[in-house]
Amino acid sequence: MTAAVALEGLSFTYVKDGSPAVADVDLTVEPGEVLAVVGSSGSGKSTLLRLVNGLLRPTAGRVHVGGRDVTDVHPESRPVAMVFQGYALFPHLDVAANIGFGLAVRKAARSTRRQRVHEVADRLGLADLLHRMPAELSGGERQRVALARALLRDPVVFCLDEPLSALDPVLRTAARRDLDLLLRAEDRCALYVTHDQSEAMTLGDRIALLKDGRLEQVGTSRELYDDPATTFVAAFIGTHPMSLLPPRAARVDAGPGVVTIGVRAEHVELAPGDDAVVTAVDDLGHEKLVHLAVQDHRLVVQVGPGPTLRRGDQTGFAVRRHSGFDADGRRVA
């Protein structure tokens, strides 16, 4: 099966200061796969997306979409559809005109535009909204209009650049579910850029984590969570990042070359003793996160709602599972 997207040694360097925004990225995305691209601000997420859709030309490397080398192809001629953060809907046009705008620009016949707009509107549940203006729509409805417009390009791949970031948390959760259903129903490949790792873990079949323009790790959310390739991944992925501390402080037997131990909050438990001091307790109702100071290092423990601990209390702990990293921050155990 031909990959929907294949990036080979892809790099982009800003001429102004010579700093690489994307560096030597090799990545393959299969048809029907949703790849979530995450990373901190400035990691190269949006730049990578613009290299795929042609808004930027790579300094080095090649871009293949649907088995075709599109590195030198104009964005308008690529089988790629872009959905932007703010949806980019025209406020003076109704839903039907917004969906069919690309066809109108390409001077498609009016009857053809009408037919295709109604077809895609039916697929995305927008048939009753075609005469409404964008200001009359909810955030989730605007999102569907933007996707409908993108679908008319019949793309091999969707490029979505933080399309939910403008929504409030409650609406964002609902819109995330709708978007997931829409992408699965269309069975299209999608590159989904987000800074929200919960979004990435929910929507992505796999996650690509970028650091300083380089791929730090690519895998399923479970692989990145359970088996982080580096200390950066360990500290980035998860609602509660891994605690990182020396083997002696963690009180575990480290293997050869291990200088740092990574521990998830659910993989350590409180125990009798005085090895650690409680620095804070986050009561989340269904659970508590107990923050410990262990030999000047930080360790977070996830416990049930029962234990009563206060700042300054002394306690012991026992690590049940851990990861080991070498001096370069690479996983070795």
N, C-alpha and C positions, 0 to 999 in steps of 0.2 A: 504493500500500500504506500502510495506517494505521500510524503509528509505535507501537511497543510502549510507549515512554515518551517524553513530551515535556515538558520543563521550560521555562517561560517567565518570564524575569525573576525567578527564584526567589531569595528572600533570607530570612535568619533572623538576628535580632539578639537577643542575650541582654539581658533587661530589667535585670538586676542592674548591669551595667557599661556597657551600650550598645554593646558591641563586636560587629561583624558576624561571625558564624561562617560564614555563606554569603552571598555578595553578588552579586546580579544574574546568576544562572547561566541561560544559555540552552543547552539540550542536547537532542538527539534520539537515541534508541536504537531501532534497527530490530528487528523480530521475528527471533528466532534469533540475535541478536548478543550477544556477551559483551563488555561494556564494563568494563575494569579502571579503578578510581578509585584514584589514588595521590597521595601528598603526604607531607610531613613531619608530625610530631605537631602537632596543633592546626590543621591546614590546612583542616578542615571535611569530611573524608571521611565519617566516621560520621554527622555531622549531616545531610549530603546524603542519605544512605541513609534516615535516620529521617524526613526530609521526604517521601520517596517512599512509605515504608510507612505513614505517618500517625502515627507515634509523636510527631512534632512538627508543629505547625501553622506554616506560613510567615508571616513578617512581611509579605512582599509576594510577588507572583507566583502562578503557577498550576502545578498538577501534573496531567498527563493520563496515563492508563494505558489502553492498548488503545483509544485514541480517545475516552475518557470523562474528563470533568473530575472528578477525585476529591479536589480540594483540601479540600472540606468533608465528605468521606466518612469515617466511622469506620474505623480500621484493619481491624477484623474483616470489614468489608464491601468492602474493596478486593481486587482480583484480584492480590494481591501476597503472596508467601511469603518468610518471613525464616529464614535459617540463621545462627545466632549463632556467635561465636568458640568457646565451650565446648560447642557442640551442644545444650545445655539439655535433655539426656535425664533422665528421672525414674529414679533409681537403683533404686527399689523396684518398677518395672514392667519386664516383659520386653519384647523387641523388638516383638512384635506389639502390645502395649498402648501402647507409646511411639508407634508409627506411627499407630495409630488413635485417639490421645488426642483430637484435635480433633473427630473424628466422634462420639466418646463425649460430649464436652461439648455438642455440638449435638444430642444425643439421637437420633442415627441408629439405625435398627433394628439389632439385633445381627447378623442375617444379612447386612445391607448392609455393616456394618463389616468383618465377616469376609471377605466377597468382595473388597472394595476393598483391604483390607490385603494379601491374598494376591496380588492383581493387581499392585500396586506393588512388593511384595517380589520377585515373579518378575522384574520388569523390572530391578531393581537388584541381583539376585543375592543376595537375603537370605532366600530361601525356607527354607534349612536352618538359619537362625539365629533364627527367630521365637520360640523358647522360651528363648533365652538372655537373661541379664541384661546390662546395659551394662558392668558390671565385667569380664565375660568376653569382651568384644570388643576388637579392636585399634582404634587411632585411625582408620584408614581405614574400618573397619566401622561405627564410631560415626558417622562422617561420612555414610555411605550411609543410615543409619537417619534421621538428621536430614533428609537430602534426601527420603527416602521420605515422611516425615511432611509435609514441605512440598508434595510432589507431590499429596497428597490434597486440597489446596486448589484444584487445577487452576489454577495461577496464570498470569497473562500474563507476569509477571516474577518472577525470583528475586532477592532481596536477600541477598547473602552478606557478612557482616562479619568479615573476617579468619578464615575457618573453619579455616585450617591452622596458625595461629600457635602453638598449644599443642603441636604435634608436634615431635619431634626431627628434625634435618636429613635423615637417611636416610629415615625414615618419611614425612617431609613431601614429599620428591621423588616417592616412589611414590604417595602420596595425591593429589598434584597431577596425575599422569598419569590416575589413576582419575577424578578430578573432571572433568577435561577431556573424557574419553570419555563420562561420564554427561551432562554438559551438552549435548554435541553430539548424543548419542542422543535426548535429549528435545526438541531443537530449540526450546528456550525462551530468551527474552531473559533476560539476567542482568546485574545490577550487582554487580561483585565488588570490594569494598574491601580493599586490602592496603597494607602499608608496604613489602613486598618487591617491588622492581621486576623481579626475575627472574621472580617469579610472575606479575606483571602482563604482562610481555612474552611469557611462555609461554602464558597462558590467554586474554588479551584479544585480540579482533579489532581493537579500538582501545583506546587509553589516554587517560584524562582526567586531566591533572595539575593539582592544585589548589595554590594558594599564598595563604595568608591568606583563604581562603573564596572566592577567585576562580579561574576557569578560566584557567590559564596557556597551555595548549595541548591540543588534542584531535586525535588522529590515530593512525595505525598505529605500532607500535613502531619500524619502520624510519624513518618520517617524523620522529618525535621524536629518534631517534638521529642521523640524518644531517642533518636540517634543523631544529635547535632554534629555536623562535621567539624565545627570550630567553636571556640568560646564565644565568638560573635553571634553565631546562630543560637547557641545556648542562652545567651543573654537577651536575644531579640525575640525569639519565638515563645509564645505562651503568655496567657494573662498574667501569670506569676513567673517571671523569668527564672532560669536556674540560678541558684546560689553558687558562687564560685569561690573556693577556698583551698588552701594547701591540704595535702593528705593528713598531715599531723593534726591540724585543727579539726578536720572532718572525722578523725579517728577511724580511718579505714586503711586497709592494706593496699597500697598502690602498686601497680605493676611496673615493669621497667620503663623508664623514660617519662613516667607520669609526674608532673609537677603541679597540676591543678585538678581538683575534683569538682565536678558539676553535680548538683543535687536538686531535683524537683521538690517542690514543697510537699507533695503527697507521698514522697518516697523517704521521708524522715519522720520520726515520731518522738514525742517527749518521753523522757524516762527519768527515774530517780537519779539525783546527782546534783552537782553544782558546777558543771563545766561551762555553762553559758548564763548570760544575764539577759532578761527580757527588756527590750528597748521600746517595744510598741506592740499593741494588740489591735488588729482590725476585726471588728465584729461584723460579719456580713449576714448575720441571721442564721442561715443554714450551716454556716461554718465560721471558723475564726482563723486568721492568719497571725501567727505569733512570730514576731521578729526578734531574733536573738543576736547578741554580740558574742562571738566565739574567738578569743585571742585576737581581738581587733578586726575580725572578719564578720561578715553578715551571713546569717542563715535564716531562711524563712521556713516555718513549719505549718502545714495545714492540719487543723484539728477540727473535731466536731464542735457543736455549740456548747458542750458541757463544761470543759475545764475553765476554772476561774484563775486567771493569772493577771498580774499587774506589772506595770513598768517597775523595774528594779528587782523583781523576783529572780532567784537563781533556780536553775533547772538543769537536768541532764537531757541527752538526746541520743538517738540511735539511727544511723543511716542504713536503710534497707536496700537501696539501689542507687547506683551512681554511674557517672561517666568520667573517663580519665583523659586528660589533655596534656600534650607535651609543651616544651618551652616556647614553641611557635604558635601555640593555641590550637593545634590540630588534634583531633580525636585519635587516641591510640588504644583506648580500652572502653 
